[in-house]
């Protein structure tokens, strides 16, 4: 039996199906992440310019560190923007 009816109570929560996340770099056996590969890096930087975290992008810790370093290097030589206007 459900709990007491409170204002805003909508019933039991439903669980959504989530796909298991995997590291794209481990799957495709990419040896290293190149900072000059702008197409690859743009997939991990949304419009606002922030680097996507591991829990959203699905990369492993090792490749997330390499990815972060590559994005920062690409920003410093103006291949990627820091932010949008």
N, C-alpha and C positions, 0 to 999 in steps of 0.2 A: 504494500500500500504506500503510495507516495506521501511525502511529508505534508506539513500544513500548507494551505494555500496562502501565499504571501503576494503582495502586489509585485508584479514583475516576474513571478515564478512561471516558467514555461515548460516544466516537466523534465523528465530525465534527459541527460545529454546524449547525443548520438555521436558515435565515433566515425570519422571519415577514413577512407582507405588511403594510405600513403604509400607511395612507391619507395622502395629502399634506395638510398642514395649511394652512389659509388664515385670513386675518384676517376675522372676522365683521363688524367695523366697516367695513372697506374694501368688502366684498361688498355689504352693505346700504346703503352710502353714508350712514352715520350722521354728521351734521355735528360733533357733540361728545358727550362722555359726561357725562351729568348725574349728580351725586352723589345726587340725590333719587330716582333710579330704582333702588330697592333690589332689585327682582326681577332686573334685569340684572346688578347687581354681585354678587349672591349666587352666581351661576354661576361666578365667578372667585375665590371665597373658600370653601375646604372647611371641614369641621367644626372643625378645629383653629384656624382663624382666620388662616392664612397666605395671602398673595396668591400665586396660581399664577404660575410663571415663564412666559416666552414660549415656551420649548421644549415646554411641556406644553399651554398654552392655545392656541397657534398665532397669537396676535395679532402685528401688526407693531410695530416699536420705537416709532413715534410714538403709536400707540393704547395700547400697554402703559404708556407714561409717563402718558398722560391717565387711563387706568384706575386706575393706582396712586394718582394724586392724588385721584380721585373716591372711591376706597375709603377713603383716609385722612380725607377731609373727612366722609364719611358716618359713620365711626367716631367722630369728634370731636363730632358732634352727636347721637350715640346712635341712628342709624338702623341701623347694623351693630354687632355685638359685636366687641370686641377678641379675646376668646377664649371658649371654652366652659368650663363648670364641670365 
